[in-house]
Amino acid sequence: MDNVIEGIALCVERGKISKQSPFPPDMKDQDGADEIAADAIKQGVKPDDLLDGCILGMNRIGEKFSQNKVFVPELLMAAKAMTAVMNHLQPFLESGEVKHKGKFVIGTVSGDLHDIGKNLASMTIKGHGFDVIDLGVDVPVDKFMQTIADNPGCFVGLSALLTTTMGNMEKSVKAIKEKYPDTKVLIGGAPVNQNFCDKIGADFYAADPQGATEYLKQNV
């Protein structure tokens, strides 16, 4: 069992998606996350254990990312390896055999079409067992509001890359907090910081996906 968890964790950490994947070079021709997960399920390994492997691997790569030991390309590969495992877990998540830790609604605010940061956060948080509802880019306030109404108790993440859309982020936060004051709102993106977070009344500023994940885990 420990070998399976560690195997999944290593593949996620190193971004080894499948046996055919050329990345990373030192793991060429080795089974990747896809093969290990598929074989483990056939052998009767509990889906929760595979999820634990994903979490362990994402924690490792997230820590390296926060220490600038790896960069966005490596984090993207790790997320793809994690997704390969999650594809095998999806039937168990839908059946309720594996319980989601909570719901996380995320989107890039109105007027902003950038999605790399949002996608990294989305994939990282999903890899930690949360049900992620990704609304995409250029998301109007009304769409956030409707999704919150449809998913009581969810967390909300707002992303922005352009300074010109920070005002839309502020409007979104204020609208959410006015109608759903108990909803936890996280913000992130290159132009925002803790001071801006405090100014607009958001609950948490995430400098990176790992920070957002840790906040969610502590507040679920």
N, C-alpha and C positions, 0 to 999 in steps of 0.2 A: 504493500500500500504506500509506504513512504517513498519507494522508488518511483511510483507513478506520480505522486504529488511533486516530487523533486524534478522528475522529467518534464512535467508540464511547466513548472516554475522556471526551469532553465531555458526551455524553448521560448517562453514568453519574454523572459529577461533578455535573451540574445536575439530575439526576433526571428526564430527559426519556424517558419510557417508550416512547411511540409518537406518531405524527402526531396522533392524536385526543386525546392527553393535554393538558389545559389548563395543566399545570405543566411548566416555569416559564412565566409569562406572556410573557416576551420571546422565547420560542422557539415561540410558537403557530403551528400549521400547518406546522412544520418536521418532517422525518422524525425519528423517535426511534430509540432503541436497537433496537427490534424490526425496523423497516424496514431500517435500515443493516446489521444482522447478516444478515437474510434475503437482501438483495441481494448482500452480500459473498460469502456461501456460493454463490449462483448463479453468481457471477463466478469462482469457484474460489479465493477467498482462503483461506489455510490457517487451520483452526480455532485453532491456537496463536496466530495473530496477533490473532484476536478476543479470545482470553483475555488477551493482553497489553494490549489496549485496556481490558478490564474492570479489570485490575490497576492500570493507570495511573490510571483514573478513581477507583477506590476509594482509592488512595494519596492522591490530591488531596483528596477529600472527607474522608478520615480525618485528614489533617493539619489541615484547616480545623476539624474537630470538636474535635481535641485543643487547638486554639488558641482555642476558643470563638467562632469566626467563623461557624459554623453550628451547628444544634442537632438534636435527635432527629428532628423531622419531615423535615428535609432529608436526614438520613442514611437514614431509612426510604425516601424517594423514590429515593435513589441505589441502595439495595439492590434496589428493585423494577425499576429500569432495568437493573441488572446481571442480575437474574433473567430478564428478557426476552431477553437475549443468551444466557444459560446454557441456556435452553429450546431454542435452536437448536443449541447445542453438545452437548446431552445424548446424541444418537446417536453422536457421535464419542468422547465420554467412555466410553460403554458398549462401544464397539468396540475401545477401546484406542488409537485414533489420536491422541487427546490423553491424555497421561499425567497422572494425579493426582500431586500432590506428596507426599501422605500422607493418612492417615485421622485424622479428628478426631471424637471422640465427645463430645457435649455434652448437658447436661440440668440442669434446676433440681432441687435436692435435695429429698428427702422432706419433706413438710409445707408446701412452698412452691409456690404456684400462679402466681407472677409469671413472665412470659416475655418482656417487651419487651427487656430487656438481653440475655437469651439469644438471642433472635431476631436482634438486631442483630449480635451476635458471630457467630452461625451464618452469616448472609448475607454478612457481610464476609469471613470466612475462606473460604467457598465461592467467593467472587469472586476469590480469590487462587489458585485451582486445587486446593484440598484437597477430598477426599471427606468431606463432613460427614454424620455419623449423629446426627440430632437425636432424642433420647429423650423430649422434651417436658418436662412439669412433674411435680412430686411423684414424682420418680424414686427408688425404693428402692435401697439399696446392692446388693442381689442383681442388679438389672437392669444396673447399671453393670458389675458383675463378669462377668456372662454376656456382655455385649457386648464387653468387653475380651478375653475368652477366644475369642470368635468373630472378632476382628479383631486378631491379634497385631501388635505394633509400633505400635498407634494411640496418639495423644495423647488426653488426657481433659480436658474442661472442666466445672467445677462452678459453678453460679450460685445465688445466694441474695439475696433482698431483705429478708427479715425477720430481725431479730436472734434471734428465737426458733428459727430453723432453722439458725443457725450451728453448733450442736452436731451436727446431722445432717450438715453439711458436713464437720466434723471426723471423724466416724465413717466417712464415705465415704472420705475421704482415707486414713485409717489402715488401713482394710480393703484398699483398693487397693494401698497401699504394702507391706502385709504379704505379700500373695500375688504382686503384680507390682511388685517394687521398682524395676525399670528403666522402668516406665511414667511418662511425664512428665504431671504433673497441674497444670492451671492453675485458679485460682479467680478469681471476680469477683462484683461486686454491691455495692450501696450500703453495707451494714454492715461489709464486710470491708476489710482493708488489709494492708500488707506485714508488720506485726507479727503479725497473725493467721495469715498465710501461713507465716511462719517457725515459729510456735508449733505448727501442726498438721502441718507436714512436707510441705506442697505445694511444687511446684517453682517456681511463678511466680504473682505477683499481677498481674492485668491490670486497670488502671484504666479502660480503654476497649477497644473492639474492635480498634483499630489496634495497641495494645500487645500484645494476644494474637497478632495476625497476625505482627508482627515477631518475636516469640519463636518461633513455629512455623517461620517461614522460616529462622531462624538455627539451629534444632535438627533440621530434617528430615533 
